[in-house]
Amino acid sequence: MSNSRSGASSGSRGDGRSEICPQDKHDLKYLAANWQNNSQHTGTIRTEMMKQDVLNRMDKITGLMNADCKKASGAPEHEPVERLNWDELYEVSANVMDLYTKDVDECLSELEKFYRKQYLWQEAAFTIDSHRGAARIGAAEAWVIAKEAHLENKRQELSSSAQIIKNTLEGLSQR
């Protein structure tokens, strides 16, 4: 079905565009025809798409329009409509677009709220981490200062002990 050609065989130009060779066009038409004829696959796709509220509404509207046309003309559903009320069609499509726009605006508004909350939580976490880090550094600094003071005290003790030993040795050697 698909050939294992590299991307270079599709005729890359170098200016960002690519040429499609006649064989690739034929392959694409073949794949598209197979996809359209695969009723199980298209049924699955349609089922997934119909889970969306806007598409359900459009499907209902299409069904109502088909039923209305069938009543008015007495013809089967998919025959051409002799007369169509364009104003009603415009209003229906405008209402669908308004509902869709409203839903998208609500989603974007909710997303903006989530972004704000995320930003606040990020800032709070950064502040908490900064305070924890500063506290740990402060505790480590205090420990180092205490150790330095302890070592200085030990140095002074050792120095005075060494001085006492030196003085004692000098006193003993003079006797």
C-alpha positions in Angstrom: 0.0 0.0 0.0 2.6 2.6 1.1 6.1 2.6 -0.4 9.1 2.9 1.8 10.7 5.9 0.0 12.7 8.5 1.9 11.5 12.1 2.2 14.0 13.1 -0.5 12.0 11.4 -3.2 9.0 13.7 -2.7 11.0 16.4 -4.5 12.1 18.8 -1.7 13.0 22.1 -3.2 15.1 23.7 -0.5 12.8 26.8 -0.1 10.6 25.1 2.5 8.1 23.8 -0.1 8.0 20.3 -1.5 6.7 18.9 -4.8 4.5 15.9 -4.7 5.3 13.5 -7.5 2.4 11.9 -9.5 3.0 8.5 -7.7 2.6 10.2 -4.3 -0.6 11.9 -5.5 -1.9 8.5 -6.6 -1.0 6.9 -3.3 -2.7 9.7 -1.4 -5.9 9.2 -3.5 -5.7 5.5 -2.9 -5.3 6.0 0.9 -8.2 8.5 1.0 -10.5 6.2 -1.0 -9.7 3.3 1.4 -10.3 5.5 4.4 -13.6 6.7 3.1 -14.7 3.2 2.2 -13.8 1.8 5.6 -17.2 2.2 7.3 -16.1 0.8 10.6 -13.3 3.4 10.8 -15.5 6.3 9.8 -18.2 5.1 12.2 -15.7 5.1 15.0 -14.5 8.6 14.1 -18.1 9.9 13.9 -18.9 8.4 17.3 -15.9 10.1 18.8 -16.7 13.4 17.1 -20.4 13.2 18.3 -19.2 13.2 21.9 -18.6 16.9 21.5 -21.6 19.0 22.4 -21.4 21.5 19.5 -21.2 18.7 16.9 -24.2 17.1 18.5 -26.2 20.3 18.2 -25.1 20.7 14.6 -26.2 17.1 13.9 -29.6 17.8 15.5 -30.0 20.9 13.4 -29.1 19.0 10.2 -31.6 16.3 11.1 -34.3 18.9 11.8 -33.5 20.7 8.5 -33.7 17.4 6.6 -37.0 16.5 8.3 -38.4 20.0 7.6 -37.3 19.7 3.9 -38.9 16.3 3.7 -42.2 17.6 5.1 -42.2 20.6 2.8 -41.3 18.9 -0.4 -42.4 15.3 0.3 -39.0 14.3 -1.3 -36.5 11.9 0.2 -33.9 13.5 2.5 -30.9 13.9 0.2 -32.6 15.3 -2.8 -32.0 19.0 -3.7 -34.1 21.5 -1.9 -36.2 23.6 -4.1 -36.5 26.5 -1.8 -34.4 27.3 1.3 -35.1 30.0 3.8 -31.7 31.5 3.9 -32.6 33.9 6.8 -33.5 30.9 9.1 -30.3 29.1 8.0 -28.2 32.1 8.8 -29.9 32.5 12.2 -29.4 28.8 13.0 -25.7 28.9 12.0 -25.2 32.3 13.8 -26.8 30.8 16.9 -24.5 27.7 16.7 -21.5 30.0 16.3 -22.6 32.2 19.2 -23.0 29.1 21.4 -19.6 27.8 20.3 -18.0 31.2 20.9 -19.6 31.4 24.3 -18.3 27.9 25.2 -14.8 28.7 24.0 -14.8 32.0 25.9 -15.9 30.2 29.1 -13.1 27.6 28.5 -10.6 30.4 28.0 -11.8 32.2 31.1 -11.5 29.1 33.1 -8.0 28.4 31.7 -7.0 32.0 32.6 -8.2 31.3 36.2 -6.1 28.2 36.3 -3.1 30.0 35.0 -3.5 32.6 37.7 -3.8 29.9 40.4 -0.7 28.1 39.0 1.2 31.4 39.1 0.2 32.0 42.7 1.2 28.5 43.7 4.5 28.8 41.9 5.2 32.1 43.7 4.2 30.6 47.0 6.4 27.5 46.5 9.3 29.8 45.4 8.9 31.9 48.6 8.6 28.9 50.8 11.7 27.3 49.2 13.6 30.6 49.6 12.7 30.8 53.3 13.7 27.2 53.9 17.0 27.7 52.1 17.7 30.9 54.0 16.9 29.1 57.3 19.2 26.2 56.5 22.0 28.5 55.4 21.5 30.5 58.6 21.6 27.4 60.7 24.7 26.2 58.9 26.3 29.6 59.4 25.5 29.6 63.1 27.0 26.2 63.4 30.2 27.2 61.7 30.5 30.3 63.9 29.9 28.2 67.0 32.6 25.7 65.8 35.0 28.6 65.1 34.4 30.0 68.5 35.0 26.6 70.1 38.2 26.1 68.1 39.4 29.5 69.1 38.7 28.7 72.7 40.6 25.4 72.3 43.5 27.2 70.6 43.7 29.7 73.5 43.6 26.8 76.1 46.4 24.9 74.2 48.4 28.1 73.8 48.2 28.8 77.6 49.0 25.2 78.4 52.0 25.4 76.1 53.1 28.6 77.8 52.8 27.0 81.2 54.7 23.9 80.1 57.4 26.2 78.5 57.7 28.3 81.7 57.9 25.2 83.8 60.6 23.6 81.7 62.6 26.9 81.8 62.2 27.0 85.5 63.4 23.4 85.9 66.3 23.8 83.6 67.6 26.8 85.6 67.7 24.9 88.8 
